[in-house]
Amino acid sequence: MSPRSASVNEELRRRSRERLLQAAVELVGEHGFEATTLGDIADRAGSARGLVSYYFPGKRQLVQSAVHRLMHGTLEEALEREPRTEDGRERLARAIDAILGLARDQPVLMRQHMAGLLQAEGFVQCPEQQRLGELLGDTVARYGSRNVAADYPMLRALLMGAVYAALIPGAPMPIPALRAELFRRYGLDWSLGVPPESETGSAVRERDLSRFFATEQRTDLT
């Protein structure tokens, strides 16, 4: 039996990491952060338990990377849905609605994500976070920013602040009110994006998150 090529080994590692990210999102969403162990995540992913530490320093870093992937996938899907548009104001509205939608649809995951950001290790610099940052930065640029380096962190802070306000236990702010404030901040018409009262906004949300995790085998290996 001939040894596997470097490209095949790389593909296997990629798929293993993807399965771990997907399993982390699913299990934390179902049971919460504290009730989910690294062993549970490895078992759901079909991976050896020792393999988790090969990719991630610990559970908090794994979960934060997984939520960043979910945020990136959700944002990308919202920005590229039909009818596709290059209009910067519409794209910013879609971005705001996508992130607020995660607070509404995935409160357990997003509450844990916010709590994780306030831990000593803070923000995890991972490929998933970098892709999310690039997409938000591009959104700010298309909106017309002349200083993306300053305006992107402000948008990120405002979105995370809105998510936090929507998820405060016992005193959450309603998503429409938070949306209205963000839209006023950026001078966006209420009709842009996906207004809460629209048919699309009130439809049943897709609960299967597997589409955001590329666990299938690539066909471009040589």
Salt bridges, closest charged atoms under 4 A:
GLU10 OE1 - ARG13 NH2 3.07
GLU11 OE2 - ARG14 NH2 2.78
GLU18 OE1 - ARG69 NH1 2.60
GLU26 OE1 - ARG44 NH1 2.96
GLU30 OE1 - HIS31 NE2 3.44
GLU30 OE1 - ARG44 NH2 3.10
ASP43 OD2 - ARG49 NH2 2.75
GLU77 OE2 - ARG211 NE 2.79
GLU80 OE1 - ARG84 NH2 2.42
GLU80 OE2 - ARG91 NH2 3.22
GLU86 OE1 - ARG142 NH1 2.16
GLU90 OE2 - ARG94 NE 2.76
ASP97 OD1 - ARG179 NE 2.59
ASP105 OD1 - ARG104 NE 2.72
ASP105 OD2 - ARG205 NE 3.95
GLU121 OE2 - ARG60 NE 3.34
GLU128 OE2 - ARG17 NH1 2.65
GLU128 OE2 - ARG69 NH2 3.18
GLU128 OE2 - ARG131 NH2 3.37
ASP138 OD2 - ARG142 NE 2.78
GLU181 OE1 - ARG184 NH2 2.78
